[in-house]
């Protein structure tokens, strides 16, 4: 993800992470405190204006960062729900069914029309070629439990990311504890993804 940043000297640059703005904010804070100590009131006030502008830009970038996380997590939730639904369909499939099911059509929506499989069996083979939807070869029920756990953690992460995004948008500064809690939960999700194999 990239961010547009207007530096204190008005130079417009593209950066990889809002931390680059945070470093400038810290530098401006130090310069402001020095100016105050030296009695340079007007200089301190001018620095304060730059500090406030940088802080506002940093907050907007952080809001976009967590919005991006929210979208990523929402896509993961959708994909996980689809995988669970697909596994259920595989388990209960009517051997006599020939045409594609609605779920299959949804899962194959990104396949070009001229490449679309025409039978349920062929569609199943294509879907199962994707590791995001391929059922496990051994214990399906245990895999379902792991996916359900991943789904639960991801849902919590979405709520936390949304809360952080809204606070940054509104000019509030979340506590470090709130930010750390999100990243701890996100790390837990990554562990659950590893365990589930999806």
C-alpha positions as a printed NumPy array, in Angstrom:
array([[  0.   ,   0.   ,   0.   ],
       [  1.234,   3.503,  -0.864],
       [  0.453,   6.847,   0.774],
       [  0.711,  10.424,  -0.476],
       [  2.511,  12.705,   1.948],
       [  3.011,  16.47 ,   1.897],
       [  6.184,  17.108,   3.873],
       [  6.673,  20.227,   6.02 ],
       [  8.6  ,  21.857,   3.133],
       [  5.502,  21.231,   0.912],
       [  7.237,  18.52 ,  -1.141],
       [  4.761,  15.834,  -2.247],
       [  6.105,  12.286,  -1.956],
       [  4.821,   8.718,  -2.004],
       [  5.648,   6.611,   1.047],
       [  5.2  ,   2.963,   2.023],
       [  3.991,   3.43 ,   5.604],
       [  2.702,   6.235,   7.872],
       [  5.648,   5.582,  10.218],
       [  7.675,   7.878,   7.953],
       [  5.319,  10.725,   8.878],
       [  5.47 ,   9.736,  12.555],
       [  9.237,  10.246,  12.575],
       [  8.788,  13.764,  11.184],
       [  6.098,  14.457,  13.792],
       [  8.529,  13.46 ,  16.548],
       [ 11.224,  15.703,  15.046],
       [  8.806,  18.65 ,  14.896],
       [  7.781,  18.053,  18.502],
       [ 11.433,  18.202,  19.567],
       [ 12.004,  21.392,  17.521],
       [  8.878,  22.958,  19.033],
       [  9.976,  22.165,  22.569],
       [ 13.424,  23.635,  21.861],
       [ 11.884,  26.812,  20.414],
       [  9.663,  27.18 ,  23.485],
       [ 12.656,  26.696,  25.795],
       [ 14.59 ,  29.338,  23.848],
       [ 11.702,  31.784,  24.139],
       [ 11.148,  31.824,  20.365],
       [  7.377,  32.05 ,  20.675],
       [  6.544,  32.829,  17.034],
       [  8.893,  30.119,  15.754],
       [  7.305,  27.667,  18.167],
       [  3.834,  28.661,  16.91 ],
       [  4.912,  28.197,  13.269],
       [  6.341,  24.77 ,  14.074],
       [  3.109,  23.909,  15.894],
       [  1.139,  24.603,  12.697],
       [  3.386,  22.212,  10.758],
       [  3.126,  19.667,  13.561],
       [ -0.688,  19.793,  13.482],
       [ -0.719,  19.428,   9.677],
       [  1.576,  16.4  ,   9.83 ],
       [ -0.47 ,  14.872,  12.631],
       [ -3.64 ,  15.271,  10.548],
       [ -1.988,  13.63 ,   7.513],
       [ -0.66 ,  10.801,   9.668],
       [ -4.147,  10.163,  11.076],
       [ -5.668,  10.066,   7.58 ],
       [ -2.988,   7.614,   6.394],
       [ -3.529,   5.41 ,   9.438],
       [ -7.28 ,   5.419,   8.741],
       [ -6.569,   4.25 ,   5.169],
       [ -4.178,   1.615,   6.51 ],
       [ -6.865,   0.097,   8.74 ],
       [ -9.5  ,   0.485,   6.026],
       [ -7.24 ,  -1.618,   3.8  ],
       [ -6.874,  -4.189,   6.606],
       [-10.655,  -4.215,   7.023],
       [-11.171,  -4.914,   3.311],
       [ -8.518,  -7.648,   3.356],
       [-10.147,  -9.289,   6.374],
       [-13.642,  -8.996,   4.912],
       [-12.448, -10.764,   1.754],
       [-10.901, -13.488,   3.929],
       [-14.192, -13.941,   5.792],
       [-16.124, -14.22 ,   2.523],
       [-13.636, -16.757,   1.166],
       [-13.725, -18.802,   4.388],
       [-17.528, -18.898,   4.39 ],
       [-17.468, -19.984,   0.755],
       [-14.976, -22.752,   1.553],
       [-17.188, -24.058,   4.348],
       [-20.239, -23.938,   2.072],
       [-18.298, -25.729,  -0.678],
       [-17.193, -28.494,   1.662],
       [-20.807, -28.924,   2.759],
       [-21.919, -29.187,  -0.867],
       [-19.236, -31.755,  -1.625],
       [-20.329, -33.841,   1.358],
       [-23.998, -33.81 ,   0.396],
       [-23.683, -33.839,  -3.4  ],
       [-26.268, -35.787,  -5.348],
       [-24.306, -38.139,  -7.585],
       [-26.957, -37.71 , -10.276],
       [-26.603, -33.922, -10.485],
       [-25.024, -32.757, -13.725],
       [-25.445, -28.997, -14.015],
       [-23.444, -26.446, -12.061],
       [-24.866, -25.397,  -8.705],
       [-25.371, -21.742,  -7.75 ],
       [-22.412, -21.985,  -5.383],
       [-20.183, -23.371,  -8.12 ],
       [-21.195, -20.548, -10.437],
       [-20.335, -18.04 ,  -7.699],
       [-16.952, -19.63 ,  -7.016],
       [-16.154, -19.693, -10.745],
       [-17.291, -16.133, -11.418],
       [-13.741, -15.062, -12.317],
       [-13.351, -17.807, -14.943],
       [-13.854, -16.518, -18.54 ],
       [-17.15 , -17.64 , -20.07 ],
       [-15.389, -19.557, -22.85 ],
       [-13.407, -21.522, -20.205],
       [-16.312, -22.284, -17.909],
       [-16.722, -26.014, -17.125],
       [-20.095, -27.387, -18.164],
       [-20.735, -30.141, -15.628],
       [-20.855, -30.322, -11.838],
       [-17.963, -32.796, -11.808],
       [-15.758, -30.662, -14.054],
       [-16.593, -27.542, -12.039],
       [-15.691, -29.398,  -8.84 ],
       [-12.304, -30.313, -10.265],
       [-11.602, -26.683, -11.181],
       [-12.725, -25.37 ,  -7.779],
       [-10.697, -27.983,  -5.915],
       [ -7.587, -26.907,  -7.839],
       [ -7.68 , -23.723,  -5.752],
       [ -6.018, -24.329,  -2.348],
       [ -8.42 , -21.795,  -0.818],
       [-11.324, -24.186,  -1.443],
       [ -9.766, -27.634,  -1.742],
       [-11.085, -29.917,   1.023],
       [ -8.567, -31.742,   3.236],
       [ -7.655, -35.281,   2.314],
       [ -8.019, -36.612,   5.863],
       [-10.195, -35.273,   8.707],
       [-12.85 , -32.981,   7.181],
       [-14.637, -32.356,  10.469],
       [-11.429, -31.25 ,  12.203],
       [-10.726, -28.945,   9.26 ],
       [-14.23 , -27.453,   9.579],
       [-13.533, -26.682,  13.245],
       [-10.279, -24.92 ,  12.335],
       [-12.016, -22.866,   9.632],
       [-14.786, -21.889,  12.037],
       [-12.147, -20.744,  14.522],
       [-10.411, -18.724,  11.811],
       [-13.749, -17.17 ,  10.877],
       [-14.392, -16.136,  14.472],
       [-10.955, -14.543,  14.888],
       [-11.217, -12.761,  11.53 ],
       [-14.619, -11.327,  12.491],
       [-13.121,  -9.903,  15.681],
       [-10.212,  -8.458,  13.681],
       [-12.645,  -6.714,  11.318],
       [-14.433,  -5.08 ,  14.256],
       [-11.129,  -3.96 ,  15.782],
       [ -9.817,  -2.61 ,  12.455],
       [-13.087,  -0.74 ,  11.912],
       [-12.857,   0.834,  15.37 ],
       [ -9.254,   1.962,  14.777],
       [-10.131,   3.29 ,  11.309],
       [-13.04 ,   5.331,  12.662],
       [-10.979,   6.809,  15.494],
       [ -8.242,   7.918,  13.116],
       [-10.827,   9.344,  10.668],
       [-12.399,  11.339,  13.499],
       [ -9.077,  12.83 ,  14.56 ],
       [ -8.847,  10.701,  17.686],
       [ -5.684,   8.854,  18.593],
       [ -6.299,   5.262,  19.699],
       [ -4.277,   4.093,  22.668],
       [ -1.192,   2.   ,  22.044],
       [ -3.019,  -0.772,  23.879],
       [ -5.825,  -0.738,  21.279],
       [ -3.344,  -0.862,  18.405],
       [ -1.324,  -3.633,  20.057],
       [ -4.507,  -5.617,  20.741],
       [ -5.412,  -5.539,  17.046],
       [ -1.972,  -6.691,  15.947],
       [ -1.97 ,  -9.461,  18.553],
       [ -5.365, -10.663,  17.305],
       [ -4.164, -10.388,  13.69 ],
       [ -1.119, -12.516,  14.564],
       [ -3.5  , -15.046,  16.123],
       [ -5.447, -15.087,  12.852],
       [ -2.274, -15.745,  10.867],
       [ -1.58 , -18.687,  13.182],
       [ -5.097, -20.001,  12.609],
       [ -4.613, -19.637,   8.836],
       [ -1.436, -21.69 ,   9.083],
       [ -3.212, -24.358,  11.148],
       [ -6.142, -24.57 ,   8.731],
       [ -3.875, -24.76 ,   5.698],
       [ -6.034, -22.186,   3.869]])
